[in-house]
């Protein structure tokens, strides 16, 4: 039996937003090392927390269903985020936002690679819906999208 309020209730959606920001900081810090399993774990945890911010905004009545639906429909990055979060949580996606069969890969390109894009330590990338996106860059884009939405909704 608890004492009436739980930490998550006291923190509200802001607590979930702050968790997402902390996981993003971990992702950015880990990105300077090799494309390790730890970095991938940080990325996947970030995307889960990033996607779940939507539910926290709904449950706390900070944002309405229509505005959140419009946000996700208008932003490819958030739809890929949703697929990553659900795909790694449930194994299989029955209703994908972009691609039920997305692939997360470790992209390697040696320093003498002709394209000029060298990833000698590897780079985690998602292939989804005919697009190739670096996961660290995608995470940063998702944070920016959420911040823009929260500012435009006068929540931050």
C-alpha positions in Angstrom: 0.0 0.0 0.0 1.3 3.4 -1.0 1.0 6.8 0.5 -1.5 8.2 -1.9 0.7 9.7 -4.7 3.3 7.9 -6.7 6.5 9.5 -8.1 5.2 9.2 -11.6 2.0 11.0 -10.7 3.9 13.8 -8.9 6.3 14.2 -11.8 3.6 14.1 -14.5 4.6 14.3 -18.2 7.6 16.5 -17.2 9.2 13.5 -15.5 8.9 11.5 -18.7 10.2 14.4 -20.8 13.2 14.6 -18.4 13.8 10.9 -18.7 13.8 11.2 -22.4 16.4 14.1 -22.2 18.6 12.1 -19.9 18.6 9.1 -22.2 19.4 11.4 -25.1 22.4 12.7 -23.2 23.6 9.1 -22.6 23.1 8.3 -26.4 25.2 11.4 -27.4 28.0 10.5 -24.9 28.1 6.8 -26.0 28.2 7.9 -29.7 31.8 9.0 -29.3 32.8 5.4 -28.7 32.5 2.3 -30.9 29.1 1.2 -32.1 28.8 -1.1 -29.1 25.9 -3.1 -27.7 25.8 -0.6 -24.8 25.3 2.3 -27.3 22.5 0.3 -29.0 20.8 -0.4 -25.6 20.9 3.4 -24.8 19.4 4.2 -28.2 16.6 1.7 -27.9 15.8 2.9 -24.4 15.8 6.4 -25.7 13.3 5.6 -28.4 11.0 3.8 -26.0 11.1 6.8 -23.6 10.7 9.2 -26.5 7.6 7.5 -27.9 6.1 7.1 -24.4 6.1 10.8 -23.9 3.1 10.9 -26.2 1.1 8.7 -23.8 2.2 10.8 -20.8 1.0 14.0 -22.5 -2.4 12.3 -23.2 -2.9 10.8 -19.7 -2.0 14.0 -17.9 -4.2 16.0 -20.3 -1.3 18.2 -21.3 -2.1 17.5 -25.0 -5.1 16.2 -26.8 -5.3 13.1 -29.1 -5.9 15.2 -32.2 -2.8 17.4 -31.8 -0.6 14.4 -31.1 -2.0 12.4 -34.0 -1.3 15.4 -36.3 2.2 15.7 -34.9 3.0 12.0 -35.6 1.4 12.1 -39.0 3.4 15.1 -40.0 6.8 13.8 -38.8 8.4 10.7 -40.3 11.0 10.7 -37.6 8.4 10.2 -34.8 6.8 7.4 -36.8 10.2 5.6 -37.1 10.6 6.2 -33.4 7.3 4.5 -32.7 8.2 1.5 -34.9 11.6 1.2 -33.1 10.0 1.4 -29.7 7.2 -1.1 -30.5 9.4 -3.4 -32.5 12.0 -3.9 -29.8 9.3 -4.1 -27.1 6.9 -6.6 -28.8 9.2 -8.4 -31.3 6.7 -8.0 -34.1 4.7 -4.9 -35.3 1.2 -5.6 -36.5 0.4 -1.9 -37.3 3.6 -0.2 -38.3 3.8 3.6 -38.7 6.5 3.2 -41.4 7.9 -0.3 -41.8 7.1 -3.5 -39.8 10.3 -5.0 -41.2 12.7 -2.2 -40.4 16.3 -3.2 -39.9 18.8 -1.9 -37.4 22.4 -2.4 -38.6 25.9 -1.4 -37.7 27.1 0.6 -40.6 30.9 0.4 -41.0 32.9 2.5 -43.5 36.7 2.7 -43.2 38.5 6.0 -43.1 39.5 5.7 -46.8 35.9 5.0 -47.9 35.3 6.8 -51.3 32.0 8.4 -50.3 33.9 10.6 -47.7 31.6 9.3 -44.9 33.9 7.4 -42.7 32.6 5.3 -39.7 35.7 3.3 -38.8 34.1 2.5 -35.4 30.7 1.7 -36.8 27.5 3.7 -36.7 24.0 2.3 -35.7 21.6 2.9 -38.5 17.9 2.0 -39.2 16.7 1.1 -42.6 12.9 1.8 -42.7 10.5 2.6 -45.5 13.2 3.0 -48.1 15.2 5.4 -45.9 18.5 5.0 -44.1 18.8 7.0 -40.9 21.6 7.2 -38.3 20.1 6.4 -34.9 22.0 9.1 -33.0 20.9 11.7 -35.5 17.3 10.4 -35.5 17.3 10.6 -31.6 18.4 14.3 -31.8 15.8 15.1 -34.4 13.1 13.5 -32.3 14.2 15.6 -29.2 14.0 18.7 -31.4 10.5 17.8 -32.7 9.2 17.3 -29.2 10.7 20.5 -27.9 9.2 22.5 -30.8 5.8 20.8 -30.1 6.0 21.5 -26.4 7.0 25.2 -27.0 4.2 25.7 -29.5 1.7 24.2 -27.1 3.1 26.6 -24.3 4.1 23.6 -22.2 7.8 24.7 -22.0 
